[in-house]
Amino acid sequence: MTDSAIIALAAALSIAVSTIFPALSQGKAAAAAMESIARQPDAAGDVRSSLIISMAMMEALTIYGLLIAFMLVAKV
């Protein structure tokens, strides 16, 4: 394999890993938030704000993976 092919595979792998795991964790977090809102509707505002902050943190991981992929592709 050439160097550019290895870099392309590394970029694809970084995108795949940085997308799969945050997506799974976002699904689990959303499910837990919906369950807690269903159990205690009075705390919906607090749960919602915590959920939004945690979703932003998880989404940042995906953006970092995209940034790494762009940096790898720029090396070609």
All heavy atoms as a GROMACS GRO file, in nm:
protein
  536
    1MET      N    1   0.083  -0.119   0.000
    1MET     CA    2   0.000   0.000   0.000
    1MET      C    3   0.088   0.124   0.000
    1MET      O    4   0.192   0.127   0.062
    1MET     CB    5  -0.088   0.006   0.124
    1MET     CG    6  -0.199  -0.094   0.129
    1MET     SD    7  -0.296  -0.068   0.278
    1MET     CE    8  -0.451  -0.036   0.205
    2THR      N    9   0.038   0.224  -0.065
    2THR     CA   10   0.110   0.350  -0.066
    2THR      C   11   0.078   0.430   0.060
    2THR      O   12  -0.015   0.399   0.134
    2THR     CB   13   0.072   0.431  -0.190
    2THR    OG1   14  -0.066   0.464  -0.181
    2THR    CG2   15   0.100   0.354  -0.317
    3ASP      N   16   0.157   0.533   0.081
    3ASP     CA   17   0.136   0.616   0.200
    3ASP      C   18   0.000   0.687   0.195
    3ASP      O   19  -0.066   0.701   0.297
    3ASP     CB   20   0.247   0.720   0.213
    3ASP     CG   21   0.378   0.656   0.253
    3ASP    OD1   22   0.376   0.543   0.308
    3ASP    OD2   23   0.483   0.719   0.229
    4SER      N   24  -0.041   0.731   0.077
    4SER     CA   25  -0.169   0.802   0.067
    4SER      C   26  -0.287   0.709   0.094
    4SER      O   27  -0.388   0.753   0.151
    4SER     CB   28  -0.183   0.868  -0.070
    4SER     OG   29  -0.181   0.770  -0.172
    5ALA      N   30  -0.275   0.583   0.057
    5ALA     CA   31  -0.383   0.487   0.085
    5ALA      C   32  -0.394   0.460   0.235
    5ALA      O   33  -0.504   0.450   0.289
    5ALA     CB   34  -0.359   0.357   0.010
    6ILE      N   35  -0.282   0.450   0.303
    6ILE     CA   36  -0.283   0.428   0.447
    6ILE      C   37  -0.342   0.548   0.519
    6ILE      O   38  -0.421   0.534   0.613
    6ILE     CB   39  -0.141   0.395   0.497
    6ILE    CG1   40  -0.097   0.260   0.442
    6ILE    CG2   41  -0.136   0.395   0.649
    6ILE    CD1   42   0.047   0.226   0.469
    7ILE      N   43  -0.306   0.668   0.474
    7ILE     CA   44  -0.361   0.789   0.535
    7ILE      C   45  -0.511   0.797   0.511
    7ILE      O   46  -0.588   0.836   0.600
    7ILE     CB   47  -0.287   0.913   0.483
    7ILE    CG1   48  -0.145   0.914   0.538
    7ILE    CG2   49  -0.361   1.041   0.522
    7ILE    CD1   50  -0.058   1.025   0.484
    8ALA      N   51  -0.557   0.759   0.392
    8ALA     CA   52  -0.701   0.761   0.362
    8ALA      C   53  -0.776   0.661   0.450
    8ALA      O   54  -0.886   0.691   0.500
    8ALA     CB   55  -0.724   0.730   0.215
    9LEU      N   56  -0.719   0.544   0.471
    9LEU     CA   57  -0.782   0.446   0.559
    9LEU      C   58  -0.785   0.494   0.704
    9LEU      O   59  -0.882   0.474   0.776
    9LEU     CB   60  -0.710   0.312   0.550
    9LEU     CG   61  -0.736   0.231   0.423
    9LEU    CD1   62  -0.647   0.108   0.420
    9LEU    CD2   63  -0.881   0.194   0.412
   10ALA      N   64  -0.679   0.560   0.747
   10ALA     CA   65  -0.675   0.615   0.883
   10ALA      C   66  -0.780   0.724   0.901
   10ALA      O   67  -0.845   0.732   1.006
   10ALA     CB   68  -0.536   0.668   0.914
   11ALA      N   69  -0.799   0.807   0.798
   11ALA     CA   70  -0.901   0.912   0.806
   11ALA      C   71  -1.041   0.850   0.812
   11ALA      O   72  -1.125   0.894   0.890
   11ALA     CB   73  -0.889   1.005   0.685
   12ALA      N   74  -1.065   0.747   0.731
   12ALA     CA   75  -1.195   0.680   0.734
   12ALA      C   76  -1.220   0.613   0.868
   12ALA      O   77  -1.332   0.618   0.922
   12ALA     CB   78  -1.203   0.577   0.621
   13LEU      N   79  -1.117   0.553   0.924
   13LEU     CA   80  -1.132   0.488   1.055
   13LEU      C   81  -1.158   0.590   1.165
   13LEU      O   82  -1.239   0.566   1.254
   13LEU     CB   83  -1.006   0.406   1.086
   13LEU     CG   84  -1.010   0.324   1.213
   13LEU    CD1   85  -1.116   0.215   1.202
   13LEU    CD2   86  -0.875   0.263   1.241
   14SER      N   87  -1.092   0.704   1.159
   14SER     CA   88  -1.115   0.806   1.262
   14SER      C   89  -1.257   0.861   1.255
   14SER      O   90  -1.319   0.885   1.358
   14SER     CB   91  -1.012   0.919   1.251
   14SER     OG   92  -1.037   0.998   1.137
   15ILE      N   93  -1.309   0.878   1.134
   15ILE     CA   94  -1.448   0.923   1.120
   15ILE      C   95  -1.544   0.817   1.172
   15ILE      O   96  -1.640   0.847   1.244
   15ILE     CB   97  -1.480   0.956   0.973
   15ILE    CG1   98  -1.410   1.084   0.932
   15ILE    CG2   99  -1.629   0.970   0.950
   15ILE    CD1  100  -1.465   1.209   0.995
   16ALA      N  101  -1.520   0.690   1.138
   16ALA     CA  102  -1.610   0.583   1.180
   16ALA      C  103  -1.614   0.569   1.332
   16ALA      O  104  -1.721   0.561   1.391
   16ALA     CB  105  -1.567   0.452   1.115
   17VAL      N  106  -1.497   0.566   1.394
   17VAL     CA  107  -1.493   0.547   1.540
   17VAL      C  108  -1.549   0.669   1.612
   17VAL      O  109  -1.623   0.655   1.710
   17VAL     CB  110  -1.348   0.518   1.584
   17VAL    CG1  111  -1.334   0.523   1.735
   17VAL    CG2  112  -1.304   0.383   1.533
   18SER      N  113  -1.518   0.787   1.562
   18SER     CA  114  -1.566   0.906   1.630
   18SER      C  115  -1.714   0.933   1.605
   18SER      O  116  -1.771   1.023   1.666
   18SER     CB  117  -1.485   1.028   1.588
   18SER     OG  118  -1.512   1.062   1.454
   19THR      N  119  -1.776   0.858   1.517
   19THR     CA  120  -1.919   0.872   1.493
   19THR      C  121  -1.999   0.764   1.565
   19THR      O  122  -2.105   0.792   1.620
   19THR     CB  123  -1.949   0.867   1.342
   19THR    OG1  124  -1.874   0.969   1.277
   19THR    CG2  125  -2.096   0.887   1.314
   20ILE      N  126  -1.949   0.642   1.566
   20ILE     CA  127  -2.025   0.530   1.622
   20ILE      C  128  -2.044   0.544   1.773
   20ILE      O  129  -2.155   0.537   1.824
   20ILE     CB  130  -1.956   0.397   1.588
   20ILE    CG1  131  -1.970   0.369   1.439
   20ILE    CG2  132  -2.016   0.283   1.668
   20ILE    CD1  133  -1.888   0.251   1.391
   21PHE      N  134  -1.935   0.565   1.846
   21PHE     CA  135  -1.944   0.563   1.991
   21PHE      C  136  -2.021   0.682   2.049
   21PHE      O  137  -2.103   0.663   2.140
   21PHE     CB  138  -1.806   0.547   2.052
   21PHE     CG  139  -1.746   0.413   2.022
   21PHE    CD1  140  -1.633   0.402   1.944
   21PHE    CD2  141  -1.805   0.296   2.068
   21PHE    CE1  142  -1.578   0.279   1.914
   21PHE    CE2  143  -1.752   0.172   2.039
   21PHE     CZ  144  -1.639   0.163   1.961
   22PRO      N  145  -2.001   0.804   2.001
   22PRO     CA  146  -2.087   0.912   2.051
   22PRO      C  147  -2.234   0.893   2.015
   22PRO      O  148  -2.322   0.930   2.093
   22PRO     CB  149  -2.032   1.038   1.985
   22PRO     CG  150  -1.890   1.006   1.961
   22PRO     CD  151  -1.889   0.861   1.924
   23ALA      N  152  -2.263   0.833   1.901
   23ALA     CA  153  -2.402   0.808   1.864
   23ALA      C  154  -2.468   0.709   1.960
   23ALA      O  155  -2.582   0.729   2.002
   23ALA     CB  156  -2.411   0.756   1.721
   24LEU      N  157  -2.395   0.605   1.996
   24LEU     CA  158  -2.449   0.509   2.092
   24LEU      C  159  -2.470   0.574   2.229
   24LEU      O  160  -2.573   0.552   2.294
   24LEU     CB  161  -2.355   0.389   2.104
   24LEU     CG  162  -2.343   0.300   1.981
   24LEU    CD1  163  -2.237   0.194   2.003
   24LEU    CD2  164  -2.476   0.237   1.949
   25SER      N  165  -2.375   0.653   2.272
   25SER     CA  166  -2.389   0.717   2.402
   25SER      C  167  -2.498   0.824   2.402
   25SER      O  168  -2.566   0.844   2.503
   25SER     CB  169  -2.256   0.775   2.448
   25SER     OG  170  -2.212   0.874   2.359
   26GLN      N  171  -2.518   0.892   2.290
   26GLN     CA  172  -2.626   0.989   2.282
   26GLN      C  173  -2.761   0.920   2.291
   26GLN      O  174  -2.854   0.972   2.354
   26GLN     CB  175  -2.617   1.069   2.152
   26GLN     CG  176  -2.512   1.174   2.154
   26GLN     CD  177  -2.499   1.248   2.021
   26GLN    OE1  178  -2.564   1.213   1.922
   26GLN    NE2  179  -2.415   1.349   2.018
   27GLY      N  180  -2.774   0.805   2.229
   27GLY     CA  181  -2.898   0.729   2.238
   27GLY      C  182  -2.927   0.685   2.380
   27GLY      O  183  -3.041   0.695   2.428
   28LYS      N  184  -2.825   0.637   2.449
   28LYS     CA  185  -2.844   0.595   2.589
   28LYS      C  186  -2.878   0.713   2.679
   28LYS      O  187  -2.963   0.703   2.767
   28LYS     CB  188  -2.719   0.524   2.640
   28LYS     CG  189  -2.700   0.387   2.584
   28LYS     CD  190  -2.580   0.319   2.644
   28LYS     CE  191  -2.562   0.181   2.583
   28LYS     NZ  192  -2.446   0.111   2.642
   29ALA      N  193  -2.812   0.826   2.657
   29ALA     CA  194  -2.839   0.945   2.738
   29ALA      C  195  -2.980   0.997   2.715
   29ALA      O  196  -3.050   1.035   2.810
   29ALA     CB  197  -2.736   1.053   2.709
   30ALA      N  198  -3.022   0.999   2.590
   30ALA     CA  199  -3.158   1.046   2.559
   30ALA      C  200  -3.263   0.952   2.618
   30ALA      O  201  -3.365   0.998   2.671
   30ALA     CB  202  -3.176   1.058   2.408
   31ALA      N  203  -3.238   0.822   2.611
   31ALA     CA  204  -3.333   0.727   2.668
   31ALA      C  205  -3.343   0.744   2.819
   31ALA      O  206  -3.454   0.741   2.876
   31ALA     CB  207  -3.292   0.585   2.633
   32ALA      N  208  -3.230   0.763   2.886
   32ALA     CA  209  -3.231   0.783   3.030
   32ALA      C  210  -3.300   0.914   3.067
   32ALA      O  211  -3.373   0.920   3.167
   32ALA     CB  212  -3.089   0.780   3.084
   33ALA      N  213  -3.279   1.018   2.988
   33ALA     CA  214  -3.344   1.146   3.016
   33ALA      C  215  -3.495   1.136   2.998
   33ALA      O  216  -3.571   1.190   3.080
   33ALA     CB  217  -3.286   1.254   2.925
   34MET      N  218  -3.539   1.070   2.893
   34MET     CA  219  -3.683   1.054   2.872
   34MET      C  220  -3.747   0.971   2.983
   34MET      O  221  -3.859   1.001   3.028
   34MET     CB  222  -3.712   0.989   2.736
   34MET     CG  223  -3.673   1.072   2.617
   34MET     SD  224  -3.755   1.231   2.616
   34MET     CE  225  -3.615   1.340   2.623
   35GLU      N  226  -3.675   0.872   3.029
   35GLU     CA  227  -3.727   0.789   3.139
   35GLU      C  228  -3.737   0.871   3.267
   35GLU      O  229  -3.835   0.861   3.341
   35GLU     CB  230  -3.637   0.669   3.160
   35GLU     CG  231  -3.688   0.574   3.266
   35GLU     CD  232  -3.598   0.453   3.283
   35GLU    OE1  233  -3.521   0.422   3.191
   35GLU    OE2  234  -3.606   0.391   3.390
   36SER      N  235  -3.635   0.952   3.294
   36SER     CA  236  -3.640   1.032   3.417
   36SER      C  237  -3.745   1.142   3.408
   36SER      O  238  -3.808   1.175   3.510
   36SER     CB  239  -3.503   1.092   3.447
   36SER     OG  240  -3.467   1.185   3.348
   37ILE      N  241  -3.768   1.198   3.290
   37ILE     CA  242  -3.875   1.297   3.274
   37ILE      C  243  -4.011   1.230   3.292
   37ILE      O  244  -4.103   1.287   3.352
   37ILE     CB  245  -3.864   1.368   3.138
   37ILE    CG1  246  -3.744   1.462   3.137
   37ILE    CG2  247  -3.991   1.446   3.105
   37ILE    CD1  248  -3.715   1.525   3.002
   38ALA      N  249  -4.024   1.106   3.244
   38ALA     CA  250  -4.152   1.034   3.261
   38ALA      C  251  -4.178   1.002   3.408
   38ALA      O  252  -4.293   1.005   3.453
   38ALA     CB  253  -4.150   0.907   3.179
   39ARG      N  254  -4.073   0.975   3.484
   39ARG     CA  255  -4.091   0.943   3.626
   39ARG      C  256  -4.117   1.068   3.710
   39ARG      O  257  -4.195   1.064   3.804
   39ARG     CB  258  -3.967   0.872   3.680
   39ARG     CG  259  -3.955   0.732   3.631
   39ARG     CD  260  -3.831   0.668   3.686
   39ARG     NE  261  -3.811   0.539   3.624
   39ARG     CZ  262  -3.778   0.430   3.690
   39ARG    NH1  263  -3.760   0.435   3.820
   39ARG    NH2  264  -3.762   0.317   3.626
   40GLN      N  265  -4.046   1.178   3.678
   40GLN     CA  266  -4.062   1.302   3.754
   40GLN      C  267  -4.080   1.419   3.657
   40GLN      O  268  -3.984   1.487   3.621
   40GLN     CB  269  -3.941   1.328   3.842
   40GLN     CG  270  -3.926   1.231   3.954
   40GLN     CD  271  -3.808   1.266   4.042
   40GLN    OE1  272  -3.721   1.343   4.003
   40GLN    NE2  273  -3.806   1.210   4.162
   41PRO      N  274  -4.203   1.444   3.614
   41PRO     CA  275  -4.226   1.553   3.518
   41PRO      C  276  -4.190   1.691   3.573
   41PRO      O  277  -4.162   1.783   3.497
   41PRO     CB  278  -4.376   1.545   3.489
   41PRO     CG  279  -4.417   1.408   3.530
   41PRO     CD  280  -4.325   1.367   3.640
   42ASP      N  281  -4.188   1.706   3.705
   42ASP     CA  282  -4.155   1.836   3.763
   42ASP      C  283  -4.008   1.873   3.740
   42ASP      O  284  -3.974   1.991   3.738
   42ASP     CB  285  -4.181   1.835   3.914
   42ASP     CG  286  -4.329   1.817   3.945
   42ASP    OD1  287  -4.411   1.849   3.857
   42ASP    OD2  288  -4.361   1.771   4.057
   43ALA      N  289  -3.923   1.776   3.724
   43ALA     CA  290  -3.780   1.800   3.705
   43ALA      C  291  -3.741   1.803   3.557
   43ALA      O  292  -3.623   1.792   3.525
   43ALA     CB  293  -3.700   1.694   3.778
   44ALA      N  294  -3.838   1.820   3.470
   44ALA     CA  295  -3.811   1.814   3.326
   44ALA      C  296  -3.714   1.923   3.281
   44ALA      O  297  -3.627   1.899   3.196
   44ALA     CB  298  -3.941   1.824   3.247
   45GLY      N  299  -3.725   2.042   3.337
   45GLY     CA  300  -3.637   2.152   3.296
   45GLY      C  301  -3.491   2.125   3.330
   45GLY      O  302  -3.402   2.148   3.249
   46ASP      N  303  -3.468   2.074   3.451
   46ASP     CA  304  -3.331   2.043   3.493
   46ASP      C  305  -3.273   1.928   3.411
   46ASP      O  306  -3.157   1.933   3.370
   46ASP     CB  307  -3.327   2.006   3.641
   46ASP     CG  308  -3.364   2.123   3.730
   46ASP    OD1  309  -3.345   2.238   3.686
   46ASP    OD2  310  -3.413   2.099   3.842
   47VAL      N  311  -3.355   1.827   3.387
   47VAL     CA  312  -3.307   1.712   3.309
   47VAL      C  313  -3.278   1.753   3.166
   47VAL      O  314  -3.177   1.713   3.108
   47VAL     CB  315  -3.411   1.597   3.314
   47VAL    CG1  316  -3.374   1.485   3.220
   47VAL    CG2  317  -3.426   1.545   3.456
   48ARG      N  318  -3.364   1.836   3.110
   48ARG     CA  319  -3.346   1.879   2.972
   48ARG      C  320  -3.218   1.961   2.956
   48ARG      O  321  -3.142   1.942   2.860
   48ARG     CB  322  -3.467   1.960   2.926
   48ARG     CG  323  -3.464   1.994   2.780
   48ARG     CD  324  -3.590   2.069   2.735
   48ARG     NE  325  -3.709   1.997   2.770
   48ARG     CZ  326  -3.804   2.045   2.850
   48ARG    NH1  327  -3.792   2.164   2.903
   48ARG    NH2  328  -3.912   1.974   2.876
   49SER      N  329  -3.192   2.052   3.049
   49SER     CA  330  -3.070   2.133   3.036
   49SER      C  331  -2.945   2.047   3.054
   49SER      O  332  -2.846   2.067   2.983
   49SER     CB  333  -3.072   2.248   3.137
   49SER     OG  334  -3.077   2.197   3.269
   50SER      N  335  -2.949   1.952   3.145
   50SER     CA  336  -2.836   1.862   3.162
   50SER      C  337  -2.816   1.776   3.038
   50SER      O  338  -2.702   1.749   2.997
   50SER     CB  339  -2.856   1.772   3.283
   50SER     OG  340  -2.862   1.848   3.401
   51LEU      N  341  -2.926   1.733   2.977
   51LEU     CA  342  -2.918   1.652   2.856
   51LEU      C  343  -2.856   1.731   2.741
   51LEU      O  344  -2.772   1.678   2.668
   51LEU     CB  345  -3.057   1.601   2.816
   51LEU     CG  346  -3.064   1.522   2.687
   51LEU    CD1  347  -2.990   1.389   2.701
   51LEU    CD2  348  -3.207   1.499   2.647
   52ILE      N  349  -2.895   1.855   2.726
   52ILE     CA  350  -2.842   1.936   2.617
   52ILE      C  351  -2.692   1.959   2.634
   52ILE      O  352  -2.615   1.950   2.538
   52ILE     CB  353  -2.919   2.069   2.607
   52ILE    CG1  354  -3.060   2.042   2.555
   52ILE    CG2  355  -2.848   2.168   2.516
   52ILE    CD1  356  -3.152   2.161   2.560
   53ILE      N  357  -2.649   1.984   2.756
   53ILE     CA  358  -2.506   2.004   2.781
   53ILE      C  359  -2.428   1.875   2.753
   53ILE      O  360  -2.323   1.878   2.689
   53ILE     CB  361  -2.483   2.053   2.926
   53ILE    CG1  362  -2.536   2.195   2.940
   53ILE    CG2  363  -2.336   2.047   2.962
   53ILE    CD1  364  -2.540   2.245   3.082
   54SER      N  365  -2.481   1.763   2.799
   54SER     CA  366  -2.410   1.636   2.775
   54SER      C  367  -2.409   1.599   2.627
   54SER      O  368  -2.310   1.544   2.577
   54SER     CB  369  -2.470   1.524   2.859
   54SER     OG  370  -2.602   1.498   2.819
   55MET      N  371  -2.516   1.628   2.556
   55MET     CA  372  -2.519   1.601   2.412
   55MET      C  373  -2.415   1.687   2.338
   55MET      O  374  -2.351   1.640   2.244
   55MET     CB  375  -2.658   1.629   2.353
   55MET     CG  376  -2.762   1.532   2.393
   55MET     SD  377  -2.741   1.377   2.308
   55MET     CE  378  -2.889   1.295   2.356
   56ALA      N  379  -2.399   1.811   2.382
   56ALA     CA  380  -2.298   1.897   2.320
   56ALA      C  381  -2.158   1.843   2.343
   56ALA      O  382  -2.074   1.846   2.252
   56ALA     CB  383  -2.311   2.039   2.374
   57MET      N  384  -2.133   1.792   2.463
   57MET     CA  385  -2.002   1.734   2.491
   57MET      C  386  -1.977   1.610   2.405
   57MET      O  387  -1.866   1.589   2.354
   57MET     CB  388  -1.990   1.697   2.639
   57MET     CG  389  -1.999   1.812   2.732
   57MET     SD  390  -1.853   1.913   2.719
   57MET     CE  391  -1.888   2.034   2.843
   58MET      N  392  -2.078   1.526   2.390
   58MET     CA  393  -2.062   1.406   2.308
   58MET      C  394  -2.045   1.441   2.161
   58MET      O  395  -1.969   1.376   2.090
   58MET     CB  396  -2.183   1.314   2.326
   58MET     CG  397  -2.190   1.248   2.460
   58MET     SD  398  -2.332   1.141   2.470
   58MET     CE  399  -2.424   1.220   2.599
   59GLU      N  400  -2.114   1.543   2.116
   59GLU     CA  401  -2.103   1.584   1.976
   59GLU      C  402  -1.965   1.643   1.948
   59GLU      O  403  -1.916   1.635   1.836
   59GLU     CB  404  -2.213   1.684   1.942
   59GLU     CG  405  -2.233   1.705   1.795
   59GLU     CD  406  -2.281   1.581   1.722
   59GLU    OE1  407  -2.351   1.498   1.778
   59GLU    OE2  408  -2.244   1.569   1.603
   60ALA      N  409  -1.904   1.701   2.049
   60ALA     CA  410  -1.769   1.756   2.032
   60ALA      C  411  -1.670   1.645   1.997
   60ALA      O  412  -1.576   1.668   1.921
   60ALA     CB  413  -1.725   1.829   2.158
   61LEU      N  414  -1.691   1.526   2.051
   61LEU     CA  415  -1.603   1.414   2.017
   61LEU      C  416  -1.610   1.381   1.868
   61LEU      O  417  -1.509   1.351   1.805
   61LEU     CB  418  -1.641   1.290   2.099
   61LEU     CG  419  -1.620   1.301   2.249
   61LEU    CD1  420  -1.675   1.178   2.317
   61LEU    CD2  421  -1.474   1.319   2.281
   62THR      N  422  -1.729   1.387   1.811
   62THR     CA  423  -1.745   1.362   1.668
   62THR      C  424  -1.675   1.470   1.586
   62THR      O  425  -1.610   1.440   1.486
   62THR     CB  426  -1.894   1.356   1.633
   62THR    OG1  427  -1.956   1.257   1.714
   62THR    CG2  428  -1.915   1.323   1.488
   63ILE      N  429  -1.687   1.593   1.630
   63ILE     CA  430  -1.622   1.702   1.557
   63ILE      C  431  -1.471   1.690   1.566
   63ILE      O  432  -1.399   1.719   1.469
   63ILE     CB  433  -1.673   1.838   1.610
   63ILE    CG1  434  -1.822   1.851   1.576
   63ILE    CG2  435  -1.594   1.954   1.554
   63ILE    CD1  436  -1.891   1.967   1.642
   64TYR      N  437  -1.418   1.645   1.680
   64TYR     CA  438  -1.274   1.623   1.691
   64TYR      C  439  -1.228   1.513   1.595
   64TYR      O  440  -1.121   1.523   1.535
   64TYR     CB  441  -1.234   1.586   1.834
   64TYR     CG  442  -1.248   1.699   1.932
   64TYR    CD1  443  -1.283   1.673   2.064
   64TYR    CD2  444  -1.226   1.830   1.895
   64TYR    CE1  445  -1.296   1.776   2.155
   64TYR    CE2  446  -1.238   1.934   1.986
   64TYR     CZ  447  -1.273   1.906   2.116
   64TYR     OH  448  -1.286   2.007   2.206
   65GLY      N  449  -1.307   1.408   1.580
   65GLY     CA  450  -1.273   1.303   1.484
   65GLY      C  451  -1.272   1.355   1.342
   65GLY      O  452  -1.185   1.318   1.261
   66LEU      N  453  -1.367   1.441   1.309
   66LEU     CA  454  -1.370   1.502   1.177
   66LEU      C  455  -1.248   1.591   1.155
   66LEU      O  456  -1.187   1.590   1.047
   66LEU     CB  457  -1.498   1.584   1.160
   66LEU     CG  458  -1.520   1.653   1.027
   66LEU    CD1  459  -1.535   1.550   0.915
   66LEU    CD2  460  -1.641   1.743   1.034
   67LEU      N  461  -1.208   1.664   1.258
   67LEU     CA  462  -1.090   1.748   1.249
   67LEU      C  463  -0.964   1.664   1.226
   67LEU      O  464  -0.880   1.698   1.142
   67LEU     CB  465  -1.075   1.830   1.377
   67LEU     CG  466  -0.952   1.920   1.387
   67LEU    CD1  467  -0.960   2.031   1.284
   67LEU    CD2  468  -0.940   1.974   1.527
   68ILE      N  469  -0.953   1.553   1.296
   68ILE     CA  470  -0.838   1.464   1.276
   68ILE      C  471  -0.837   1.408   1.135
   68ILE      O  472  -0.732   1.398   1.071
   68ILE     CB  473  -0.838   1.352   1.382
   68ILE    CG1  474  -0.805   1.411   1.518
   68ILE    CG2  475  -0.741   1.241   1.346
   68ILE    CD1  476  -0.826   1.315   1.632
   69ALA      N  477  -0.955   1.371   1.084
   69ALA     CA  478  -0.962   1.319   0.947
   69ALA      C  479  -0.919   1.424   0.846
   69ALA      O  480  -0.846   1.394   0.751
   69ALA     CB  481  -1.104   1.272   0.917
   70PHE      N  482  -0.961   1.549   0.866
   70PHE     CA  483  -0.918   1.657   0.776
   70PHE      C  484  -0.768   1.678   0.782
   70PHE      O  485  -0.702   1.701   0.680
   70PHE     CB  486  -0.990   1.787   0.807
   70PHE     CG  487  -1.131   1.795   0.756
   70PHE    CD1  488  -1.226   1.869   0.823
   70PHE    CD2  489  -1.169   1.728   0.641
   70PHE    CE1  490  -1.355   1.877   0.776
   70PHE    CE2  491  -1.298   1.735   0.593
   70PHE     CZ  492  -1.391   1.810   0.662
   71MET      N  493  -0.712   1.668   0.903
   71MET     CA  494  -0.567   1.685   0.917
   71MET      C  495  -0.492   1.572   0.848
   71MET      O  496  -0.387   1.595   0.786
   71MET     CB  497  -0.530   1.693   1.065
   71MET     CG  498  -0.576   1.822   1.131
   71MET     SD  499  -0.560   1.824   1.310
   71MET     CE  500  -0.389   1.791   1.333
   72LEU      N  501  -0.545   1.450   0.857
   72LEU     CA  502  -0.480   1.337   0.791
   72LEU      C  503  -0.488   1.349   0.639
   72LEU      O  504  -0.390   1.320   0.569
   72LEU     CB  505  -0.545   1.206   0.836
   72LEU     CG  506  -0.510   1.158   0.976
   72LEU    CD1  507  -0.596   1.040   1.015
   72LEU    CD2  508  -0.363   1.122   0.984
   73VAL      N  509  -0.601   1.390   0.589
   73VAL     CA  510  -0.618   1.404   0.444
   73VAL      C  511  -0.529   1.517   0.390
   73VAL      O  512  -0.478   1.509   0.278
   73VAL     CB  513  -0.766   1.425   0.409
   73VAL    CG1  514  -0.784   1.466   0.263
   73VAL    CG2  515  -0.846   1.300   0.438
   74ALA      N  516  -0.508   1.620   0.471
   74ALA     CA  517  -0.423   1.730   0.427
   74ALA      C  518  -0.276   1.688   0.415
   74ALA      O  519  -0.198   1.754   0.346
   74ALA     CB  520  -0.435   1.847   0.524
   75LYS      N  521  -0.238   1.578   0.480
   75LYS     CA  522  -0.098   1.530   0.472
   75LYS      C  523  -0.068   1.464   0.338
   75LYS      O  524   0.047   1.443   0.305
   75LYS     CB  525  -0.069   1.432   0.584
   75LYS     CG  526  -0.062   1.497   0.721
   75LYS     CD  527  -0.030   1.396   0.825
   75LYS     CE  528   0.107   1.390   0.858
   75LYS     NZ  529   0.201   1.442   0.926
   76VAL      N  530  -0.172   1.426   0.263
   76VAL     CA  531  -0.151   1.354   0.137
   76VAL      C  532  -0.088   1.440   0.034
   76VAL      O  533  -0.096   1.548   0.013
   76VAL     CB  534  -0.286   1.297   0.083
   76VAL    CG1  535  -0.270   1.236  -0.053
   76VAL    CG2  536  -0.340   1.197   0.182
   0.00000   0.00000   0.00000
